[in-house]
């Protein structure tokens, strides 16, 4: 009898692995992840907003350009909210509240994002100071 239990356990496990391997990962995705909105004006608003939002997985691509699952979910959220009548600014603020300032390519100026905004200025000043110092040394 133990031999039959072992065979049954192997068959059940093999069936479970086969079902998992054959599952379609895109089957659970929202319909708006890869489908445009029927209203062309709403889709244009959604596309413009999706170009301004950073994929949190890829980091170098917008959610409009990324094939990551999270980007697909974010596209679906943007389209659903635009289709429901929300303004792109409101959708953007909601995504920033949900994912943080990093989700946008144009983060707002506040104490947390100050290094992002001030670092180029500081580096430019430091480079100018270093160049002036080097030029003065060579003249001597």
C-alpha positions in Angstrom: 0.0 0.0 0.0 2.9 2.4 0.7 4.1 1.9 -2.9 0.7 3.2 -4.2 0.9 6.2 -1.9 4.3 7.1 -3.2 3.1 6.8 -6.8 0.1 8.9 -6.1 2.2 11.6 -4.4 4.6 11.7 -7.4 1.6 12.0 -9.9 0.0 14.8 -7.8 3.3 16.7 -7.6 4.1 16.3 -11.3 0.6 17.5 -12.1 1.1 20.6 -9.9 4.4 21.4 -11.5 2.9 21.0 -15.0 0.0 23.3 -14.2 2.4 25.9 -12.8 4.8 25.7 -15.8 1.9 26.1 -18.3 0.3 29.1 -16.5 0.1 32.2 -18.7 1.6 35.1 -16.7 -0.2 37.7 -18.8 -3.6 36.1 -18.1 -3.9 38.0 -14.8 -2.8 41.4 -16.2 -5.3 44.2 -16.5 -6.8 44.8 -19.9 -5.4 48.4 -20.0 -1.8 47.4 -19.6 -1.4 46.8 -23.4 -4.6 48.2 -24.8 -5.4 51.8 -25.6 -8.4 53.6 -24.4 -11.3 53.9 -26.8 -11.4 57.7 -26.5 -8.4 59.2 -28.4 -8.2 62.3 -26.2 -8.1 60.3 -23.0 -5.4 58.0 -24.6 -3.4 61.0 -25.6 -3.5 62.3 -22.0 -2.6 58.9 -20.7 0.3 58.5 -23.1 1.7 61.9 -22.2 1.6 61.1 -18.5 3.1 57.6 -19.1 6.1 59.2 -20.8 6.7 61.3 -17.7 6.7 58.4 -15.3 9.8 56.3 -14.6 9.6 52.5 -14.6 10.7 51.5 -11.1 12.2 48.2 -12.3 14.1 49.5 -15.4 14.8 52.9 -14.0 16.0 54.2 -17.3 12.8 53.8 -19.2 9.4 55.4 -18.9 6.4 53.1 -18.1 5.3 53.6 -21.7 8.5 52.1 -23.1 9.1 49.3 -20.5 8.0 45.7 -20.8 8.3 45.1 -17.0 5.2 43.7 -15.3 5.2 46.6 -12.8 5.2 49.1 -15.7 2.3 47.2 -17.3 0.4 47.5 -14.0 1.2 51.2 -13.8 0.1 51.8 -17.4 -3.2 50.0 -16.5 -3.6 52.2 -13.4 -3.0 55.4 -15.4 -5.5 54.4 -18.1 -8.1 53.3 -15.7 -7.9 56.6 -13.7 -7.9 58.7 -16.9 -10.8 56.8 -18.3 -12.7 57.4 -15.0 -12.3 61.1 -15.6 -9.3 62.0 -13.3 -6.9 64.7 -14.5 -3.3 63.7 -15.4 -2.0 65.9 -12.5 -4.2 64.1 -10.0 -3.1 60.7 -11.3 0.5 61.8 -11.1 0.1 63.0 -7.5 -1.5 59.7 -6.6 1.3 57.7 -8.1 3.9 59.9 -6.3 2.0 59.3 -3.0 2.0 55.5 -3.8 5.6 55.0 -5.1 7.5 58.2 -4.0 9.1 61.1 -5.8 11.4 58.8 -7.8 8.5 57.6 -10.0 8.6 60.9 -11.9 11.4 62.2 -14.1 10.7 65.7 -12.7 10.6 65.4 -8.9 9.3 68.3 -6.9 11.8 70.4 -5.0 11.7 69.5 -1.3 14.2 68.6 1.4 14.3 64.9 0.3 15.0 65.8 -3.4 17.2 68.8 -2.7 20.4 66.8 -3.5 19.0 65.9 -6.9 18.4 69.5 -7.8 21.5 71.0 -6.1 24.2 68.4 -7.0 24.7 69.6 -10.6 25.1 73.2 -9.4 27.6 72.2 -6.7 29.6 70.1 -9.2 29.6 72.9 -11.7 31.0 75.4 -9.1 33.5 72.8 -7.9 34.7 72.2 -11.4 35.0 75.9 -12.1 37.0 76.4 -8.9 39.3 73.5 -9.8 39.8 74.8 -13.3 40.6 78.3 -12.1 43.0 77.0 -9.5 44.8 74.8 -12.1 45.1 77.7 -14.6 46.6 80.0 -11.8 49.2 77.3 -10.9 50.3 76.9 -14.5 50.7 80.7 -15.0 53.2 80.8 -12.1 
